[in-house]
Amino acid sequence: MTDPRELYQQVILEHNKKPRNFGKLEGCTHHAEGHNPLCGDELDLTLVIEDGVVQDIKFQGSGCAIDTASASLMTGAVKGKSVAEAEAMAEQFRGMVRGELDPATQAPLLGKLTLFSGVKDLPSRVKCAVLPWATLHAALKGEEEASTE
Amino acid sequence: MSIDLKTLDVAAIRRDFPLLSRILHGKPVVYLDSAVSGQMPVQVIDRMTKYQRDEHTNVHRGVSTLSQEATDFYEAAREKVRKFIGAGSSREIIWTRGTTEAINLVAQTFGRMNVKAGDEILLSAMEHHANIVPWQMLAQEKGATIKVIPMTDDGELVLDSLDELITERTRILGVVHVSNVLGTVNPVKEIIAHAHAKGVPVLVDGAQAVPHLAVDVQDLDADFYVFSGHKLSGPTGIGVLYGKLAHLEAMPPWHGGGSMIRSVTWEKTTYLPAPGKFEAGTPPIAAAIGLGVAIDYVTALGLDRIAAHEHELLAYATERLAAIPGLRILGNAKDKASVLSFVVEGIHAHDMGSLLDGEGVVVRAGHHCAQPIMTRFGVPATTRASFAYFNTREEVDILVSAVLKAIELFK
């Protein structure tokens, strides 16, 4: 069993404290709200997508450090990427934190996001890490709401 | 186990709980989560095992020696419950799966019988979902409304509001004896007297009360009193509904099936009197017997000594945690029992819960099945430590160190 303390690496703590891309985009083209009923985490994601590329993305809401850091790192990672690439990253991220993909060999798109791979050993926290990606997936699909339940 | 002392011999008691010697993430487990579920002493575990190995068959069936034995053990446990909560008759003790099922039973029988369109159900602002949702379901079905007794910022019910809130349309009042989030011990005797003065029956949710304070349902004059076995050092899957016999006799049955009938023909079924009427199907026999032993165990320790010990731990933990900058305790009622909820600025309760877990400290982090309380205090979740008779001051120190370590990490 993984020690829960190992999850709280400096990068995660730092992004929790100073989340990047925090706020709401006026004039967004895509939007979704994510809820994690278990923890009460809430996430509001706004995107500007032009020519099939994520031009800008912001999030706001309240959640735990895993959720907030995941959202902060995700927004940084998908900005400038095509919608197809963002979807592929979401797919790999979900596979990784559920323990279905090996972060070293099967998640080439994730880069430093593999630092969340330890979440797979803490099933109660998987939903926290996945919420931003589930919300992104919903926004890209044109759905207004995402839930981890 | 030594029980002759004026105070509890905690070191001896701890030897009765195998789980307390577990190692979690390389640290000795510090179990501060008895409000979520209590641990069972070996006496309970062994008795249940003996029943399962050597004595098991069904109860209230047939003439075999085994069936008679099982029935005797099972009914003896009911009598222990009766005595434990001061009920007048063991016919007033109904086995349920737990507190939740007991409340659903009352809502679906007594509630359905008495609540009509336009009527009111009065609940307190600090109820567990178990004492909210069954009533909302009933209210929706009947076209009734739910009204709420407010609470202060300290987590005390505003009793002055009762006169106004109890109206001629109020059909039942549901109130928690001890709040699972705030630890508040509500003055239920006083609340019941208010309600009875206006002819309103009262259901008391005693899930968090019975492990910590002596309850006498006749002294309280409660119409219904419900609790779970697993918070009382017993197993899961067993709970108790106490109801005044007059109510139980007037109530229709809930679940139909075997064990609850007097006679069945294709034309008509007649039912057993209480408690049988409410106990359809094969009950959790081992769990009932186990709860009986748990009651013996707790009674031998003495609820007054348990209360004194836990109160000292609560006071010590409150003092130490309150001294931490940025930490806020939720629930500062004058009369509290054994539960300590807190939030720390900048650290979500789930992060705190995970980090404490890493230190071997088991607490609950979340909304504690009481979301309206979270909303009332404007927090998404809290971290809750809860104390039992086997906990020690040293464990409170470990909790405090672990909290400080988490705060340091998040700096």
Interface residues (C-beta under 8 A of the other chain):
Chain A: M1 D3 P4 R5 L7 Y8 L13 N16 K17 L38 C39 G40 D41 S62 G63 C64 A65 I66 L122 S124 R125 C128
Chain B: H25 G26 G346 I347 H348 A349 H350 D351 S354 L355 D357 G358 E359 G366 H367 Q371 M374 P380 A381 L409 F410
